[in-house]
């Protein structure tokens, strides 16, 4: 395959997956700007690995792994991601849902450990199976089940307290 | 639970517009790939200096077609403090070996000293040059693309390396080591626990599971390993990963630069370290 064909395939794939990846990243970090940074990082790595990854038809699994790994790493060292700047960042357009609703669940998710957050997203937003989630995160299937169960329970607790 | 799931769907559905374009990631990816192909960072140089200097630039083995011509005077040891690029005022990048113009004509950096050249019957020309205190392989392919790699190049000869680029450029990574049939993926298999088994004809001298080469080498959690193997009396180092259950092994024929598995690990760690563009140089 020539470079132009490879790049066309990459652009088609990245364009079709960008919004889904952004939502995963947002669910992981709770900030759309940081989510965009994470997705860009993942897509650049995907471009570099594209010839071997696309050859095996594993683009979705690969970029999801990279994205989640980057998000989990970032959540472990949030301070290192902050850099002083003279310019204010561009403000994203407001979302369709109300600010109050957006703040409640996604904000509550940020209180969960990163892997619990990831399992909740993969299982209950992306609809992946336990086996697929375990493969995506590189953890055991039993761990996926326990993370998901604990994550949902913790979310319900936080939201119940907030609604009270 | 369904109420939580519904709420999650509703919240994530309301995404603002993206602050980046896919084209931006492709541009950054191209830069990362270019850095990857202009290989051998400071670690390779440090290894080279550690083993005694410029002998590193002469890749051993190969088909012999370029061996004799590839030999260079080992006396001037390359150093990271090479003089300022003599090509700066001509618009050439310090590490830019070849260019093609709109008409497909290939030009060699005028500051480069040609050590060897090989033209392929099917088109394309490979060069082995010295430039700015370093040595490079460069290939002008028939599709006008340029590939460049700073030596060492997996211990490959010029012709082997050029053939590997042609295979990689075709999108078929299998057997990318070259035309001599040296494909590390046919020598070992890797299992889920990152253990390697040799196939008949290959002997594993030493292996190390999960060397931690990073996301550019394999997705997190995928089985990976390094190994020293002997095939037909020749020693190779392998960087092995599993792609969808299939073993992919990148060979490096032992040379004067990488003589032990420890040295190969150091070399791989540098090659796959994430650079500013989010990519890495890689082994090939």
Interface residues (C-beta under 8 A of the other chain):
Chain A: X1 X2 X3 X6 X7 X10 X11 X14 X15 X18 X19 X22 X23 X26 X27 X32 X33 X36 X39 X40 X41 X43 X44 X45 X46 X47 X48 X49 X50 X51 X52 X53 X54 X55 X56 X57 X58 X61 X62 X65 X66 X69 X90 X92 X93 X94 X95 X96 X97 X101 X102 X104 X105 X106 X120 X121 X124 X125 X135 X137 X138 X139 X152 X155 X156 X159
Chain B: X1 X4 X5 X7 X8 X9 X10 X11 X12 X13 X14 X15 X16 X17 X18 X19 X20 X22 X23 X24 X25 X26 X28 X29 X30 X32 X33 X36 X143 X145 X168 X169 X170 X171 X172 X173 X215 X216 X219 X220 X221 X222 X243 X244 X246 X248 X277 X278 X279 X280 X282
